[in-house]
Amino acid sequence: MAALKSIEFAIDLKSLTKVYPNGVQALNELSMRVRRGEIHGLLGPNGAGKSTLIKCLTGLVHPTACRGSVLGYPIGDPEVNRLLGYLPENASWPEHLSAEQVLHFAGRLHGLVSRERSRRVRELLLLTGLEAWRHDRPQHFSKGMRQRLGVAYALMGNPELVFLDEPTDGVDPVGRKEMRDLIRSLKREGKTVFVNSHLLDELELICDRMAILMRGRVVRQGSLEELTLESCRYEIAVAGNLLKDPSLLDLVQRLGGTVALAPDQRESHIELPTRRPQLVQPVIDALRQEGYLLLSVAPARQSLEDLFLEAIRSGGQFKNREPGD
């Protein structure tokens, strides 16, 4: 455990390739780093290789070629399995088992003795909010409750690294909120959580960092702030038509900005590509000096959805923007 605590990256991939027997290349020399103790999101279009990546990291699929490690162990080393938890996209259990029995079954797989197993089952039922349904069969659960039971199942061995594959898919808004809270509680316990999801708004709410996967490669990785840094801008709404004011139009353009007229031609919208408020001040001063009414001044940046759609449209080749700062 002492050696484990010294490891900075829970996942450290330098090159991971997976080619299936039918010739399909799911992963292509993929590189990725996930820091310990963070919630890391994975997003990409269908067929990008997300599920294959998780299966390679959990030992369910053997990579064709790989250089990298999980919690300091080489990819595919069975010794790391005791440190991992995994919630597959569509978790299922024998229909005759109750929720409590499902977790006892997981405990036996982890080699827990009866007393320790019972203690752990009680802890996980409490953590996931399922203690009142412990004797009920999961086949009668809602999708959100089944997903929470799946997380409890994945946590039975008290793993260091937890993989969640589409944990909120098909879950109602209440269930998604409960799952977000549960994932955040895992982080507070010091666990690393790796989340694969196509629900971008969910990832945006909970992830410390994330990676965009395209055609078997990571094309962007970082925090949302880092990924959208180049899109940072200030948006200014002004009453009136600035296109008829050459001096103000020239000032905005010299700062790298643009001016657009609203459809009703009663408002003008200025965009200045910067995240530094002091660079916006000359425009605000000039507008006030000329007697324009400022309707709003606000910083803005790309949403995760916009970033993702840009990745798809560009095939992973992102445009370089000038931040203007």
C-alpha positions in Angstrom: 0.0 0.0 0.0 2.9 2.4 0.7 4.1 1.9 -2.9 0.6 2.5 -4.2 0.4 5.8 -2.3 3.5 7.0 -4.2 1.8 6.5 -7.6 0.7 9.7 -9.2 -1.4 8.3 -12.0 -4.0 5.7 -11.6 -4.0 5.1 -15.4 -0.8 5.8 -17.4 -1.1 4.7 -21.0 1.7 5.5 -23.4 0.4 3.4 -26.3 -2.6 1.1 -26.4 -3.7 -0.7 -29.5 -6.6 -3.2 -30.0 -7.3 -4.9 -33.3 -10.1 -7.5 -33.2 -9.8 -10.8 -35.1 -12.2 -9.4 -37.8 -9.7 -6.7 -38.6 -11.6 -3.8 -36.8 -9.1 -1.5 -35.0 -10.9 -0.2 -31.9 -7.9 1.5 -30.3 -5.0 3.0 -32.2 -1.8 3.7 -30.1 -4.0 5.5 -27.5 -2.2 7.6 -24.8 -3.9 8.8 -21.6 -3.2 9.7 -18.1 -5.7 9.8 -15.2 -4.5 11.2 -11.8 -5.3 9.3 -8.6 -8.2 10.7 -6.6 -9.9 12.4 -9.5 -13.2 11.9 -11.3 -12.2 11.4 -14.9 -14.7 11.4 -17.8 -14.5 9.6 -21.1 -16.6 10.8 -24.0 -16.7 10.1 -27.7 -19.1 9.1 -30.5 -20.4 5.6 -30.9 -17.7 3.4 -32.2 -14.9 5.6 -30.8 -13.6 2.7 -28.7 -14.8 3.8 -25.2 -16.1 0.4 -24.0 -13.1 -1.4 -25.5 -10.8 0.9 -23.6 -12.5 0.1 -20.3 -12.5 -3.6 -21.0 -8.7 -3.5 -21.8 -8.1 -1.6 -18.5 -10.1 -4.0 -16.5 -8.6 -7.1 -18.1 -11.7 -8.3 -19.8 -10.1 -7.8 -23.2 -6.5 -8.3 -24.1 -4.9 -5.5 -26.0 -3.0 -6.2 -29.2 -0.1 -4.1 -28.1 0.3 -1.9 -25.0 2.7 0.2 -23.0 1.3 1.5 -19.8 0.1 0.8 -16.3 -3.0 0.7 -14.1 -2.2 1.6 -10.4 1.4 0.9 -11.2 0.8 -2.6 -12.6 1.3 -3.5 -16.3 -1.9 -3.6 -18.3 -3.3 -7.0 -18.1 -1.6 -8.0 -14.9 -4.2 -10.0 -12.9 -2.7 -8.7 -9.6 -4.3 -5.3 -10.2 -7.9 -6.8 -10.3 -8.3 -6.8 -6.6 -7.8 -3.0 -6.7 -10.5 -2.4 -9.3 -14.2 -2.0 -9.3 -16.4 -2.2 -12.5 -20.0 -1.3 -13.3 -20.7 -2.5 -16.8 -23.2 -0.7 -19.0 -26.0 -3.2 -18.4 -25.4 -4.9 -15.1 -27.5 -8.0 -14.4 -27.8 -10.6 -11.6 -29.7 -13.9 -11.1 -33.4 -13.0 -10.7 -33.9 -15.1 -7.6 -31.4 -13.1 -5.6 -32.3 -10.1 -3.4 -30.2 -6.9 -3.4 -28.5 -8.1 -0.1 -27.8 -11.5 -1.6 -26.3 -10.0 -4.7 -23.8 -8.1 -2.6 -23.0 -11.2 -0.5 -22.3 -13.0 -3.7 -19.9 -10.2 -4.6 -18.3 -10.5 -1.2 -17.7 -14.2 -1.7 -16.0 -13.5 -5.0 -13.7 -11.2 -3.2 -12.9 -13.8 -0.6 -14.4 -11.9 2.4 -15.2 -14.0 5.4 -18.8 -14.0 6.8 -18.5 -11.3 9.4 -16.5 -8.9 7.2 -18.8 -9.6 4.3 -21.9 -8.7 6.3 -20.3 -5.5 7.6 -19.4 -4.5 4.1 -22.9 -5.3 2.7 -24.4 -3.1 5.4 -22.0 -0.2 4.6 -22.7 -0.4 0.9 -26.5 -0.6 1.2 -26.3 2.5 3.4 -23.9 4.3 1.0 -26.1 3.7 -2.0 -29.4 4.3 -0.2 -30.7 0.8 -0.7 -31.0 -0.4 2.9 -34.8 -0.2 2.8 -34.9 -2.5 -0.3 -32.2 -4.9 0.9 -34.7 -7.9 0.7 -36.2 -6.9 -2.6 -35.1 -8.4 -5.9 -33.3 -6.1 -8.4 -35.6 -7.2 -11.2 -38.3 -5.0 -9.5 -36.0 -2.0 -9.1 -36.0 1.2 -11.2 -33.1 1.7 -13.6 -31.6 4.2 -11.1 -31.8 1.7 -8.2 -30.3 -1.0 -10.3 -27.4 1.3 -11.2 -26.8 2.1 -7.5 -26.8 -1.6 -6.7 -24.3 -2.0 -9.5 -22.0 0.6 -7.9 -22.3 -1.2 -4.6 -21.4 -4.5 -6.3 -18.4 -2.8 -7.9 -17.3 -1.3 -4.5 -17.5 -4.6 -2.5 -13.7 -5.1 -2.7 -13.0 -1.5 -1.5 -11.3 -0.7 -4.8 -8.8 2.1 -5.5 -10.1 2.7 -9.0 -13.7 2.4 -10.1 -14.9 2.1 -13.7 -18.4 3.2 -14.4 -19.7 2.5 -17.9 -22.8 4.7 -18.7 -23.9 4.9 -15.0 -26.8 7.3 -15.7 -28.0 5.9 -19.1 -31.8 5.6 -19.0 -32.0 7.0 -15.5 -34.5 9.7 -14.6 -33.4 13.2 -13.3 -33.8 12.2 -9.7 -31.7 9.0 -10.3 -29.0 11.0 -12.1 -28.7 13.4 -9.2 -28.4 10.5 -6.8 -25.7 8.9 -9.0 -23.8 12.2 -9.1 -23.9 12.5 -5.4 -22.7 8.9 -5.0 -19.8 9.5 -7.4 -18.7 12.6 -5.5 -18.8 10.6 -2.3 -16.4 8.1 -3.8 -14.0 10.9 -4.6 -14.2 12.2 -1.0 -13.1 8.7 0.1 -10.0 9.1 -2.0 -11.0 6.8 -4.8 -10.4 7.4 -8.5 -13.5 7.2 -10.6 -13.4 6.7 -14.4 -16.7 7.5 -16.0 -17.8 6.7 -19.6 -20.9 8.5 -20.6 -22.6 10.0 -23.6 -24.5 12.4 -21.3 -22.3 15.4 -21.6 -24.1 17.6 -19.1 -23.5 14.9 -16.5 -19.8 14.8 -17.1 -19.6 18.5 -17.1 -21.1 18.6 -13.6 -18.9 16.0 -11.9 -15.6 15.5 -13.7 -12.3 17.0 -12.7 -10.8 16.2 -16.0 -12.0 14.4 -19.2 -10.8 12.9 -22.4 -12.4 13.0 -25.9 -11.9 9.8 -27.8 -12.1 9.7 -31.6 -11.3 6.7 -33.8 -9.5 4.9 -31.1 -7.3 7.9 -30.1 -7.5 10.5 -27.4 -7.7 13.8 -29.3 -8.1 16.1 -26.3 -7.7 15.7 -22.5 -7.8 18.1 -19.6 -10.1 20.0 -17.3 -13.1 21.7 -18.8 -11.3 25.0 -18.2 -8.2 23.8 -20.0 -10.2 22.3 -22.9 -12.2 25.4 -23.5 -9.4 28.0 -22.8 -9.1 29.0 -26.4 -12.8 29.8 -26.6 -12.8 32.2 -23.6 -14.3 35.5 -24.5 -16.4 38.4 -23.2 -19.8 39.1 -24.6 -21.2 42.6 -24.5 -24.8 43.5 -25.4 -25.4 47.2 -26.3 -28.6 49.1 -27.1 -28.2 50.6 -30.6 -26.5 49.9 -33.9 -22.7 49.9 -33.5 -22.2 49.1 -37.2 -23.0 52.8 -37.8 -20.2 54.0 -35.4 -16.9 53.6 -37.3 -14.7 54.6 -34.3 -16.1 52.0 -31.9 -16.2 49.4 -34.7 -12.5 50.0 -35.3 -11.7 49.8 -31.6 -13.4 46.4 -31.3 -11.7 45.1 -34.4 -8.3 46.2 -33.3 -8.8 44.1 -30.1 -9.6 41.1 -32.3 -13.3 41.3 -31.6 -16.5 41.2 -33.7 -19.8 43.1 -33.7 -23.1 41.7 -34.8 -26.5 43.3 -35.1 -29.5 41.6 -33.5 -32.3 40.7 -36.0 -34.5 43.5 -34.7 -31.5 45.9 -35.3 -32.1 47.4 -31.8 -29.1 45.7 -30.2 -25.5 45.1 -31.0 -23.5 42.2 -29.7 -19.8 42.4 -29.2 -17.5 39.4 -28.7 -13.9 40.0 -27.5 -11.6 36.9 -27.5 -10.1 37.2 -24.1 -10.4 36.0 -20.5 -8.8 39.1 -19.0 -11.4 41.7 -17.9 -8.9 44.5 -18.1 -8.7 44.1 -21.9 -12.4 44.6 -22.1 -12.3 47.9 -20.2 -11.3 50.2 -23.1 -14.4 49.1 -25.1 -16.7 49.6 -22.1 -15.2 53.1 -21.5 -15.6 54.1 -25.1 -19.3 52.9 -25.1 -20.1 54.9 -22.0 -18.3 57.9 -23.3 -20.4 57.8 -26.5 -23.6 57.4 -24.4 -24.5 53.8 -25.3 -26.6 51.8 -22.9 -24.8 48.6 -21.8 -27.3 45.8 -21.5 -24.9 43.1 -20.3 -21.2 42.2 -20.0 -20.4 38.6 -19.3 -17.5 36.1 -19.7 -18.3 33.1 -21.8 -16.7 29.9 -23.1 -17.6 26.8 -25.0 -19.8 24.3 -23.4 -18.6 20.7 -23.3 -21.3 19.9 -25.8 -20.0 22.6 -28.2 -16.4 21.2 -27.7 -17.6 17.7 -28.4 -19.5 18.6 -31.6 -16.5 20.6 -32.8 -14.4 17.4 -32.3 -16.9 15.3 -34.4 -17.1 17.9 -37.2 -13.3 18.3 -37.4 -12.6 14.6 -37.1 -10.5 15.3 -34.0 -8.5 18.1 -35.6 -9.3 21.2 -33.5 -8.9 24.6 -34.8 -6.3 26.9 -33.2 -7.9 30.1 -31.9 -6.2 33.3 -30.8 -7.3 33.9 -27.2 -6.5 37.6 -27.5 -4.7 37.7 -24.2 
